[in-house]
């Protein structure tokens, strides 16, 4: 852990530039999900409590270096003030900051400036001139080398905010130096989008559960029939190589031994459970079966650390959410009992865990999406590396 936290900084009387991710969904001029805003509250409150002023730097949408009024961060102000329980000033540009004395200030969309996404060192110096300390609390933007996430850290004393700190500590516990045995669950539709992830994980975990549409590609690699199921047949050789490499390393790959099949993908569709090699020609695999869930649950019981990315089936529509829900609730139960450290991330994963009612009991759930995936792939995240420099 080569990065500093807010505890290592002398904040009193200082202006702290806080990079946050409040790129939230908005409909009809109102924020519809304030989760990302709520998660930055501890950092902002901490800075103010220590006598500092928090200047919030954020992006909103993709204006591509131009001023796009519909992408103004002003729309987030009411939700930000509600979450913090205090007034937040708004600065339309850098010059406007001169006349603002508030404890918390939100700066207009940093992506309105062309230098941001170019990671322009001169622009980073301009931002740095606005404050005394840089605090990065946007792990979800840490996989991008932009001026406000990477270059600026070279211009000012820098630290991680509370959300960034929690995220890095959770991921370190799950992948960096985990308590073994470690099990990973990787689901989702495609092997091709998670190839780097699978190749990194088989070297780091003891067991790897593969679910969702990508499991079908592994069944194809074993020459098992999958009917009309979603699969990447052109990736079957790659899946075969991953299985052989895992075998050599000593990582056990767990594929579904039985599957839930249906003739149509719709709510309440007629479905049946068959062996993994018995999918009828006119059916498609849409979930893992009860035997598979029992095997996964047993593997969870034998593990000490769980990393989860991706659902086990087509969870968006019942009853094809059954395996994901059952496995999630098992992980939640073991986490509550203190026998399992559970870390999960990725958009579909978070949605699936929330839907199952298991999310609250997981040790840590990352809202970071791409950054979480790149960390799991073993890649260097520029925003984190800059704090360690």
C-alpha positions in Angstrom: 0.0 0.0 0.0 2.1 2.9 -1.3 -0.6 5.5 -1.2 -1.6 8.0 1.5 -5.0 8.6 3.0 -6.7 11.7 4.4 -5.3 10.8 7.8 -1.8 11.4 6.5 -2.5 15.0 5.3 -2.6 18.3 7.2 -5.9 19.6 5.9 -6.7 22.5 8.2 -7.0 25.8 6.3 -6.3 24.0 3.0 -8.2 23.8 -0.3 -8.6 20.1 -1.2 -9.2 19.3 -4.8 -11.4 16.1 -4.6 -11.8 14.1 -7.8 -15.2 12.3 -7.4 -17.4 10.2 -9.7 -20.9 11.6 -9.6 -21.7 10.5 -13.2 -25.3 9.6 -12.1 -28.4 8.8 -14.1 -30.7 11.8 -14.7 -34.3 11.9 -16.0 -36.3 15.1 -16.5 -33.6 17.2 -14.8 -33.6 15.0 -11.6 -31.1 12.5 -10.4 -32.8 9.0 -10.4 -30.1 7.1 -8.5 -27.9 9.0 -6.0 -25.7 6.0 -4.9 -22.5 7.5 -6.3 -23.2 10.8 -4.7 -23.9 9.2 -1.3 -20.6 7.3 -1.4 -18.5 10.5 -1.5 -20.1 11.9 1.6 -17.6 10.5 4.1 -14.7 12.1 2.3 -16.3 15.5 1.9 -17.5 15.6 5.5 -14.0 14.5 6.7 -12.3 17.3 4.9 -14.7 20.0 6.2 -14.5 18.6 9.8 -10.7 18.9 9.6 -11.0 22.6 8.7 -10.4 22.2 5.0 -12.5 23.3 2.0 -13.6 20.7 -0.5 -13.5 21.6 -4.2 -15.2 18.8 -6.1 -14.0 17.9 -9.6 -16.1 15.5 -11.6 -17.2 14.5 -15.1 -20.7 14.1 -16.5 -21.3 12.3 -19.7 -19.0 12.6 -22.7 -18.9 16.2 -24.0 -15.6 15.6 -25.7 -13.8 18.8 -24.6 -16.6 21.2 -25.5 -19.3 23.0 -23.4 -22.5 21.0 -23.7 -25.2 22.7 -21.6 -27.2 19.4 -21.2 -24.1 17.9 -19.6 -23.7 20.5 -16.9 -23.1 19.1 -13.4 -25.5 21.8 -12.0 -28.3 19.2 -12.3 -26.6 17.1 -9.5 -26.6 20.0 -7.0 -29.9 19.3 -5.2 -29.0 15.6 -4.7 -25.5 16.6 -3.6 -26.8 19.1 -1.0 -29.4 16.5 0.2 -26.7 13.8 0.7 -24.3 16.2 2.5 -27.0 18.0 4.5 -25.4 21.4 3.6 -25.2 24.0 0.9 -22.9 23.4 -2.0 -21.7 26.3 -4.1 -21.3 25.9 -7.9 -18.4 27.3 -10.0 -19.1 27.6 -13.7 -15.4 27.9 -14.5 -12.1 28.2 -12.7 -12.3 32.1 -12.6 -15.6 31.9 -10.7 -13.9 30.2 -7.8 -12.2 33.5 -6.8 -15.4 34.9 -5.4 -16.6 31.8 -3.6 -16.0 31.2 0.1 -18.1 28.1 0.7 -16.8 25.0 2.5 -17.9 22.7 -0.4 -17.8 23.8 -4.1 -18.7 21.8 -7.1 -16.8 22.7 -10.2 -18.5 22.5 -13.6 -18.0 19.3 -15.7 -14.2 18.9 -16.1 -14.7 17.2 -19.5 -15.8 20.5 -20.9 -12.1 21.2 -21.1 -10.2 19.6 -24.0 -7.1 19.1 -21.8 -8.9 16.7 -19.4 -9.1 13.5 -21.5 -5.8 14.3 -23.2 -4.1 14.1 -19.8 -2.5 17.4 -20.7 0.2 18.3 -18.2 -0.3 22.1 -18.7 -4.0 21.7 -18.0 -3.2 19.5 -14.9 -1.1 22.5 -13.6 -4.1 24.8 -14.1 -6.3 22.6 -12.0 -3.6 22.2 -9.4 -3.3 25.9 -9.0 -6.8 26.0 -7.6 -5.9 24.0 -4.5 -3.3 22.9 -2.0 -3.9 19.1 -1.8 -5.2 16.6 -4.3 -7.5 13.8 -3.1 -8.7 11.1 -5.5 -12.0 9.5 -4.4 -13.0 8.2 -7.9 -11.8 4.6 -8.1 -14.4 4.1 -10.8 -12.4 6.6 -13.0 -9.0 5.3 -12.0 -8.5 3.2 -15.1 -8.5 6.4 -17.2 -5.3 8.5 -17.4 -6.9 11.9 -17.5 -5.6 15.2 -16.2 -7.8 15.2 -13.1 -7.2 11.5 -12.3 -3.5 11.1 -13.2 -1.4 14.1 -14.2 -2.6 16.3 -11.3 -1.3 13.8 -8.8 2.3 14.8 -9.8 1.5 18.5 -9.1 0.3 18.4 -5.5 0.6 16.4 -2.3 -1.8 13.6 -3.0 -4.0 11.0 -1.2 -6.9 8.6 -1.6 -10.3 9.6 -0.4 -12.4 7.3 1.9 -14.2 5.6 -1.0 -11.0 5.0 -2.9 -9.4 3.8 0.3 -12.2 1.3 1.0 -12.2 0.1 -2.5 -8.4 -0.5 -2.6 -8.4 -2.2 0.8 -11.2 -4.5 -0.2 -9.6 -5.4 -3.5 -6.2 -6.0 -1.8 -7.9 -8.3 0.7 -9.6 -10.2 -2.2 -6.8 -10.5 -4.7 -3.6 -8.9 -3.5 -3.0 -10.9 -0.3 -6.2 -13.0 0.3 -6.9 -15.5 2.9 -7.0 -18.9 1.1 -8.8 -20.8 -0.3 -9.9 -18.2 -2.8 -12.9 -18.8 -5.2 -13.9 -16.6 -8.0 -17.3 -16.5 -9.8 -17.2 -15.2 -13.4 -20.4 -14.9 -15.4 -21.8 -12.9 -18.2 -22.4 -13.5 -21.9 -19.1 -13.6 -23.5 -15.7 -15.2 -23.0 -14.1 -12.7 -25.4 -14.8 -9.7 -23.1 -13.5 -11.6 -20.1 -10.5 -13.4 -21.5 -7.9 -11.3 -19.7 -9.9 -11.7 -16.5 -10.0 -15.5 -16.8 -6.3 -15.8 -17.6 -5.4 -13.7 -14.7 -7.7 -15.4 -12.2 -6.7 -19.0 -12.9 -3.2 -17.9 -11.7 -4.5 -16.3 -8.5 -7.5 -18.3 -7.3 -8.0 -21.9 -6.1 -11.4 -22.4 -7.7 -13.1 -20.7 -10.6 -16.8 -20.9 -11.2 -17.9 -20.1 -14.7 -21.5 -19.2 -15.4 -23.8 -17.3 -17.7 -23.6 -17.4 -21.4 -19.8 -17.8 -21.3 -20.3 -21.3 -19.6 -21.9 -22.4 -22.9 -18.7 -21.7 -24.8 -16.8 -23.9 -22.3 -19.5 -26.7 -22.8 -18.9 -26.4 -26.6 -15.2 -26.8 -25.9 -16.0 -30.1 -24.3 -18.1 -31.1 -27.4 -21.4 -31.0 -25.4 -24.6 -30.0 -27.2 -26.0 -26.6 -26.3 -29.0 -26.4 -28.7 -29.8 -22.8 -29.6 -27.9 -21.4 -26.7 -25.9 -18.2 -26.8 -22.2 -19.1 -27.3 -19.1 -18.0 -29.0 -18.1 -21.1 -30.9 -15.1 -19.3 -32.3 -13.8 -19.1 -28.7 -14.1 -22.8 -28.0 -10.4 -23.4 -28.6 -9.5 -20.6 -26.3 -11.8 -22.0 -23.6 -10.1 -25.4 -24.0 -6.7 -23.7 -23.5 -7.9 -22.0 -20.4 -9.1 -25.3 -18.9 -5.8 -27.0 -19.7 -3.8 -24.2 -18.2 -5.9 -24.2 -15.1 -5.4 -27.9 -14.7 -1.6 -27.4 -15.0 -1.6 -24.6 -12.4 -3.9 -26.5 -10.0 -6.9 -24.1 -10.3 -10.2 -26.1 -10.3 -12.7 -24.8 -12.9 -16.3 -25.4 -11.9 -18.8 -25.6 -14.8 -22.5 -26.3 -14.5 -23.2 -30.0 -14.2 -26.9 -29.4 -14.9 -28.6 -26.6 -16.7 -32.1 -25.0 -17.0 -33.3 -24.9 -20.6 -36.3 -23.3 -22.3 -37.6 -22.8 -25.8 -38.2 -19.1 -25.4 -36.6 -16.4 -23.3 -39.5 -14.7 -21.5 -40.9 -14.3 -18.0 -42.5 -17.5 -16.7 -41.4 -19.5 -19.8 -41.8 -23.3 -19.5 -38.4 -24.7 -18.6 -36.8 -27.9 -17.4 -33.5 -28.9 -15.8 -31.3 -31.3 -17.7 -27.7 -32.6 -17.5 -25.1 -30.3 -19.0 -24.7 -32.6 -22.0 -28.4 -33.0 -22.6 -29.7 -29.7 -24.0 -32.4 -30.4 -26.6 -31.7 -29.1 -30.1 -34.6 -26.7 -30.1 -33.9 -25.3 -26.5 -31.4 -22.8 -25.0 -29.5 -22.9 -21.7 -30.6 -19.9 -19.6 -29.5 -20.8 -16.1 -27.4 -23.2 -14.0 -29.3 -26.1 -12.4 -29.9 -27.2 -8.8 -27.0 -29.6 -8.8 -24.7 -26.9 -10.1 -25.9 -24.5 -7.4 -25.3 -27.2 -4.7 -21.7 -27.7 -6.0 -21.1 -23.9 -6.0 -22.5 -23.6 -2.5 -20.3 -26.4 -1.3 -17.3 -24.6 -2.9 -18.2 -21.4 -1.1 -18.3 -23.3 2.2 -14.8 -24.5 1.6 -13.5 -21.0 0.7 -12.3 -18.1 2.8 -12.4 -15.4 0.1 -14.9 -14.9 -2.8 -14.6 -12.6 -5.8 -17.7 -12.3 -7.9 -18.1 -10.7 -11.4 -21.1 -11.6 -13.5 -24.4 -13.5 -13.0 -24.8 -17.3 -13.4 -27.8 -17.1 -15.7 -30.1 -14.7 -17.6 -30.9 -13.1 -14.3 -33.0 -10.2 -15.7 -36.0 -12.5 -16.2 -37.5 -15.0 -13.7 -37.1 -17.9 -13.3 -33.7 -17.7 -14.9 -32.4 -15.7 -11.8 -32.7 -18.8 -9.6 -29.1 -19.9 -9.6 -27.7 -16.4 -9.2 -30.0 -15.7 -6.3 -29.4 -19.0 -4.5 -25.6 -18.7 -4.8 -25.7 -15.0 -3.8 -27.7 -15.8 -0.7 -25.4 -18.6 0.3 -22.4 -16.2 0.0 -24.3 -13.7 2.1 -25.0 -16.3 4.8 -21.4 -17.3 5.0 -20.2 -13.7 5.1 -22.7 -12.9 7.9 -21.3 -15.9 9.8 -17.8 -14.5 9.5 -16.4 -17.5 7.5 -16.1 -15.7 4.1 -14.8 -12.4 2.8 -16.9 -11.6 -0.2 -16.1 -8.9 -2.8 -18.2 -8.3 -5.9 -18.3 -5.7 -8.7 -19.5 -4.9 -12.2 -22.9 -3.4 -13.3 -24.8 -6.6 -13.9 -23.3 -8.2 -10.8 -24.4 -5.3 -8.5 -27.9 -5.4 -10.1 -28.2 -9.1 -9.6 -27.0 -9.0 -6.0 -29.4 -6.2 -5.2 -32.3 -8.1 -6.8 -31.4 -11.2 -4.7 -31.4 -9.3 -1.5 -27.9 -10.5 -0.8 -26.0 -7.3 -1.5 -26.1 -5.8 2.0 -24.3 -8.8 3.5 -21.4 -8.9 1.1 -18.1 -7.6 2.6 -17.7 -5.1 -0.2 -19.5 -4.2 -3.4 -17.7 -2.1 -5.9 -19.7 0.4 -8.0 -16.6 0.9 -10.2 -17.4 -1.2 -13.3 -14.5 -0.9 -15.8 -11.9 -0.1 -13.1 -13.0 -3.1 -11.0 -12.7 -5.4 -14.0 -9.3 -4.0 -15.0 -8.0 -4.5 -11.4 -9.3 -8.1 -11.5 -7.4 -8.5 -14.8 -4.2 -7.6 -13.1 -3.8 -4.3 -15.0 -2.2 -1.2 -13.6 -4.8 1.6 -13.0 -3.2 5.0 -13.8 -5.3 6.8 -11.1 -4.0 4.5 -8.4 -0.4 4.3 -9.7 -0.3 8.1 -9.7 -1.1 8.2 -6.0 1.7 5.7 -5.3 4.4 7.7 -7.3 
